[in-house]
Amino acid sequence: MLFIRDVIFFTFTAFGGAQAHLALLLKYFVKNVKYISEEELLELNALAQVLPGPASTQTLVGIAYKVGGLKLAIITFLIWILPSAAIMTFAAITFGRLDQKQKFAEILEYIQPIALGIVAFGAYNLSKRVLVSQLSVFLAIAAVIATLVLRNAYVFPIGILIGGMISSALEAPKEETDIRVKLFSNVNPKKLIYFLGVLLLLALLGAIINRTSPFSLPIRLFENFYRNGIVIFGGGQVLVPLMYTEFVEMKQYLHASGFLSGFAIQQALPGPTFSFTSYVGALSMRNFGYGLPGQILGGAVAVLGINLPGLILVLFIVPFWEDLKKITRIKYSLVGINAVSVGFILAAFILLVKPIGLDYLAIAILVITFLILNFTKISPPFIVIAGILLGYFL
């Protein structure tokens, strides 16, 4: 119960994204009560960075698994994800009902450029950390060009795979084979087949359902988010631009204004950025004519789909992480994966800015938001709340 209490505290105070979340994880689960050591926490966080999916969620679930096994890990996941997912689903339903009303549009007037400023800040900081070599810059530029030219959702997984393979091949030193032998000797073959089978079965689910089925859109949404959950490296900074490119630009499930408004609202909430998917899922269902139950279903399948791959992977890998982290090719492949992810963010930012055009007020708000985040300690929730208040009173 003490651990559950600390998970609840963490859930309702975890503002600021993955980096801020790590500091809070250190406070709640290492400093206040030593559930794990600081070294174990940093290793779990490193593992989450290597794996696709939500880094903060995977780190928290990994801690719970170490403390109390599978049951506690699942309970922790639900406590962490449900509050923000429920709020974002409600926000989508509210937006869907009110988006034609002038006052609601006025309230959100300043929110969209603020959201773009937040995306710009995330892209800038990630670029500084990741684009530190000629290879990483080249891969990022290639990802930008591929995204803008091809405009296809499959650019993302293919680009990430190619980027990881290139950096691993060019930068990793020769691997010691005995480490690999030791690693795979510790893996239960039946367990490996089970986990891989679940991953692949769910990944194929959307492709085998007839699109004329009345349940086709919810199933397609689940497949879309599940596929993104498999290939997204870098957490929420990468998730939001990729979703914009796929669901707004390519598939047109929702409009840019609704997307950006939801992203800005999510920034004002504690919890995982990946819960934003529940907003996208619910609003997509509404735009295709589904009622309230369908919108709630859309929010549920979206947040489950995006989180499930990372949850499965971390619960499978944590038991033999001690051996896995010795494989340097995994570490070096992350260089290329992160570089391609930065390229995707930059390309998506270009697409996000296009609708603004020459709206000087929106551009000014975008720049001011970026400068505030870059040169002060003011966090995004306060900027978003300020934007909502300005829209309401002006």
N, C-alpha and C positions, 0 to 999 in steps of 0.2 A: 504493500500500500504506500510506503514511503516513496518508492520509485515512481509509482503512478502519480502521486501528488506532484513530484518534481517534473514529470512529463507535462502535466496540466499547466503548471507555472510557466514552463518553457513555451508551450503552445500559445499562451496568451500574452507573452512578452517578446516573442521572437520577431521583431521588426528588422528591416534593413538588409535582407538578403543573406546569401550563404556566408560571407565573411563575418557579418555581425552574429549570425547564428552560431558559428564556431566559437566565438568568444563566450556566448551564453551557455553553450554545451560545456565548455571548460568550467564555467562558474557553477552550474547546477549539478553536474555529474562527476566533477573531479575535485573542485575546491570545497564546495559546501558539504557534499557527502561523496566519499571516494568510492564510487561504484566501479570505476576503472582508473588506470593510471593515465597521466598526461601523455605518455608515450603511446599507450594503446589508443587513446582518442585521436592523436595525430595520424597514427597508422590507419585507423578506420576512415578518417577523412581523406587520406591519400588513396585508399581503396575506392572510395566513392568518386574521387576525381578520375580514376582510371575507368570506372564502369560508366556506361550510359545511364541516364536517369537523373533524378533529383538528388543532388549531393547531400543536402541537409537531412532529407528524409532517410536516405540510406545510412548515413552516419548514426542518426538517432536509433533506427531499427537495429543496426549492428551493435550498439551499446546494449539495447534491450535483450538481444539474443545472447550476448555474453553474460548478462546478469541473470536472466531467467529462462532462456531457451525460446523455442518457437512460439509458444502460447503468449508469452509476455511481449515478444516482438510484434505479433499481429495486433494485440490490444494497444500497444504503443502507437503503431501505425494508424489505427483508427482514431485514437484520441487526437493525434497530430493533424490528420488530414480533414476530418469531418467538419469542424467549426468553420474554417475558412471556405471550404467547398460549399457548405450550405449557404453561407452569406453571399458568395459569388453567384450561386444558382438563383437566389432570391433577387440579386441585383440584375441579372439577365432578364428574369421574368418582369421585374418592374420596368426596366428599360424597354422591353418589348411592348408593354402596355402604354407607356408614356412617351415613346420616342417621337410621336407626331405632335406632341403638345409643345407650344412655343416656350413656355416657362422652363420646362425640363431642358430644352435645347440651350436656353440662355445660361442655365446653371452650369452646364457642361462646356460652355464656350471656351473657358481658359484651361480646361482639363486636358484637352487633346495636345496642345503644344507643350504643356508640362510633361505629359507622358513621353513625347518625343525627346525632350531634354533629358529625361531619365534614361531613355534608351541610348542617347548620344554619350552620356556620362559612363554608362556601363561598357559601351563599345570602346571608348577612349581608354579606360582603365585596363580592360582586358587586352587591348592592343599593346599597351606599354609593357605588360607582363609577358605576353606571348610572342610578339613579333620582334625577336631579339637576334635573329640570324637571317642570312640571305635566303635560306631554304624556307623558313617560316613566312617571310614576306612574299616570296614567290607563290607559295601555296595559298596564302590569303588572297592575293590578287587573282589567281586562277579561279578561286571559288567565287569571287565577286563577278568575274566575267561570265562564268558558267551559269550562275544564278540569273543574271540579267538577260542573257541571251536565250537560254533554254526554257526558263520559266516552267519547270517541271518539278513535281514534288520528289521524284526519284533522284534528282541532283544531290539531295542532302545525304542519304545513306551511301550512295556511290562515291560522292566526294570525300566523305569522312573515311570510308574504307581505303580509297586510293591515297589520301593524305597520310593515314597511319602506316600504310605499307611502304610508302616512299621514305618517310622519316626513319622508320625502323630499319629499312635496308641500308640507308646511307649513313646513319649516325650511330647505330648500336654496335658495340664491340662484339666479337665472336662469343657466342653463348657456350657455357659449360653444359655439356649434355647430361652430366650426372645429376644436376639440379632438376632437369626436366624429368628424368627417370624417377627421382625421389618424389617430385610433385605428383605425378600420375600414379605412382604406387600407393599414394595415400587417398586416392579418389575411389569411392565405391562405384563400380561401373553401373550398377542398377540405379543408383541415385543420380548419376550423370545422365543416363538415358531418360529418367523421369523428368528432370528439370529441362533438358533440351527438348524433350517431346512436348511438354507443356508450352514452352516458348514458341515452338514451330507450329503447333496445332492452333494456338490462338492467333498467330500471325497470318495463318491461311484462312481463318474463319470468314473474314470479309470477302475474300475472293470466291468462295464456293457458294455464297448465298445469292439466289436469284434477285436481281435488282427490282423486279416487279412485285416482290413480297411487300406486304404492308409494314413489315418490320425492317425493311431494307435500310432506311436511313439510320436508325439507331445502331444497327449492326455495322454499317459502313463507318459511322462515327467511331465506334469502338475499334475497328480495324485501323482507321486513320490515326487515332491517338496511340494505340498500342504500337504501331509501326514507328511513330515518332518517339515513343518511349524507349524503343530499342536503339535508336541511332542518335539521340541527343546527348552530346557531351558538353559539359560546361554549365549545367543548371539553368536557372531561370533567365539569365542574360541571353542565352542562346534560344531557349524555348519560345519566347514571345516573338522575336523577329521571324523565326521559322514558321510559326503558326500563322503569322500575318501573311507571309508569302504564299502558304498553301491554302488557307481557308478564306482569305479575302481576295488576294490577287488571282490565284489559279482556279479555285473551285467556287468562289463567290457565294459561300454559305452565309456570310454576313457582310455588312458594309464597314468601311474603314472607321467611320465615326463611332459606331457601336463598339467595335473592337478596341479602339484607343480609349474610349471612355471606361470600358471595363478594366483595361490594364491599369489606368490611373487609379481607379477605385481599389484595385487589388494592392497597389502600392501603399495604401493607407491602412491595410490590415496586417496583423501579425500572422505568422504561419508560413507555409510553403508557397513559393511563387507558382508551383505547378497546379495549385488549386484554381488558378485562372482558367484552366481547361474546362472546369465545370461551367463557367460563364459562357465560353465559346460553344460548348455542347448544347446548353439550354437555349441560347439565342439562335443557334443554327436550327434547332427543332422548331422554334417559334416561327422563323422565317419561311419554313416549309409547310406551315399550316397546322402544326401540332398544337394541341391544347395544353392546359396546365400539367396534367399527368405526363404527357410526352416531353414537355420541357424539363420536368424534374428527372425523368428517365435519361434525357440527353445529358444533363449535368452529371448524373451518376456514372453513366458508361464512359464519359470523357475522362473524369478524374480517376476512375478505376483503370481504364485502358492506358493512360499515360504513366501511371505509377506501377502497374503490375510487372513489367519487365525488370525494372530496377529492383523491385522488392524480391522477385524470384532470384535474381542474380546475386544480390548481396547475401541472402539467406543461404544460398548454395556455396558461395565463395568464402565467407567469413570462417568456416571451420578449418580451411587449409590455407588461410591467408599468409601464414608464416612462411610457407614454401613459395607461394605464388609471387610474393613481393621480391623474391630473389631473381626472377626472370627479367633481365634488363631490357629485353625487346619490348615488353609491355610498357615500360617507362619511356623508352625512346619513341614508340609509336604515338604516345600521347602528345609529343611535340607537333607532329603533323596533324593530328586530330584537332588540337586546340587552334592551330593556325587556320585550318579550313573553317572551323567554327567561327572564328573572328571574321573571316571573309564573308560568311553567310550573314553575320550581323551587320556588317558594313553595307552589303547589298540590300538587305531588308530595310536598313535605315534610309537608303536612297529612295526606295519605293514608298516608304512611309512619309517622306518629306514632300514628295511630288504633289500630293493634293493641296498642300499649303500655297504653292505658287508664290506670288508676290504679296502675300498678306503680311505686311510689315509688323503689325502688332503680334501675330502668331510667331513670327521669326524672332522678335524681341523677347517674347516670353520663353521660347525655346532656349535662346542664348542665356538669358538670366537664370533659368533653372539649371542649366549646365554649370554656369559660373558659381552659383550658390553651392551646388553639390561638390564642386571641385575645390573650392577655396574656403569653405566653412564646414562646420560639423553638423549643420542642420540636415536632418534625415528626410527622405522622400515623403513619409506620411504627413509631415507638417506642411510641406510645400503643396501637396495635393489638397489638404484641408483648406489651406489659404486660397487655392484656386477655386474650390467649391464655394467658399464664402464670398469671394469677389464676384463670381457669377450670380450668386443669389441676391446680393445687395445692390450691385451696379445695374 
